[in-house]
């Protein structure tokens, strides 16, 4: 029996070839034996209680009994939600996030809360207060799983669950998907509600999905998407049944190749995989054209002004007064604030708060933040113009395969460069998917990224399925 496909497992559950209990016991056993530190919270009694509850429901549900990992950035009612930070180590929400509530209503089993870079700030899942997650592709090599949603990507890759939620602010789903050899989709900004997700950068954060294959991703995305009146950025659109509409016939599709992504310092192995994907699409009947996204070179500096600025504002609420960690240094209120934030936040979070506070300060707001917002609009316009000529854009997902834990931590800029191919789409709010496609010279997975216009996730699934089936 294939324990990696939601589509297959659903069939087995409906035909009673396996029970909800047997399925989840399989994953409980695997998680207990795992040494990759993919989960911050895992409670087998809670899982069994949920299985019993689902077993008593006679009606079928879209994800009935399917074990799903949840990034520990999604608030879960009555269950600790830490954002990978010391400052929230004892935070137990009194409410459920929109996305996890939808998953619960679909009949899924939350198998655990997955590890992440603290407050989703990072590209390696090494900034978590709860320790590093290890990439399961080659545990002996001590590689990062990517970040910030590294725990979710690693859990799916290690077959500790059948799918997992992530969030993507500048590449936090697509980059770990590439590093761990799984499928990861960041939907259009506004397709999935942000309500109940602990905020990093509100104009960029978006919930998404990890899975073992494209069809499973299409099944899961439908279940987490939808309009929510509690989120002012939520889009009130009809969510299609992506899985039922999926079509691997790509005849006549026009695929754009942006010249700006062909950087001179990108390793040959990345370029080889990119070229291979291009040729496969062309062979399948797609038309390949060259396009220009001329403001791409400004995307990374733009992102690292806007995201920290919004983080500085969002994280101001963690002051030790209302909830979360409080320092014992309490000679006066100001000292308590300062000590709480100094002790409660890790170095990367503090670095981004300081950058954000600086670019929002008097005298620098216009020079940095306002200018970055103007450049963001130009980047978005580039994509809008490109999609008048093509249905989708094909790029590498990352500039390298997974690297060793600790390798880039001495230089934050090296770490930030991991997002060079993913950040532009985040700034424009368009959807992107990473598909495992080829291996590096060291036999590590490499991903290929497909981008499309707003709310055109269906073409990502169609092209993704084609590449998945023609990846040899």
Secondary structure, DSSP 8 states (H G I E B T S, - for coil): --TT-HHHHHHHHHTTSS-HHHHHHHHHHHHHH--S--EEE--HHHHHHHHHHHHT--S--TTTT-EEEEETTB-BTTBB--TT-GGGTT-B-SS--HHHHHHHHTT-EEEEEE--SGGG--SSS-S-TT---B-GGGGGGTBB--SSSHHHHHHHHTTSSSEEEEEESSSTTHHHHHHHTSEEEE--TTSS--TTB--S-TTT-EEEEEESSHHHHHHHHHHH----TT-TT--------HHHH-----TT-EEEEEGGG--TTS-HHHHHHHHHHHHHHHHTT-EEEEE--TTGGGHHHHHHHHHHHHHHHHGGG-SSSSSS---S--SSHHHHHHHHHHHHS-HHHHHHHHHHHHHTSTTTIIIIIIHHHHHHHHHHHHHHHHTTT-SEEEEES-SSS--BTTTTTT-HHHHHGGGTTTHHHHHHT--EEEEEEEE-TTS-EEEEEEE-STT-HHHHHHHHHHHHHT--
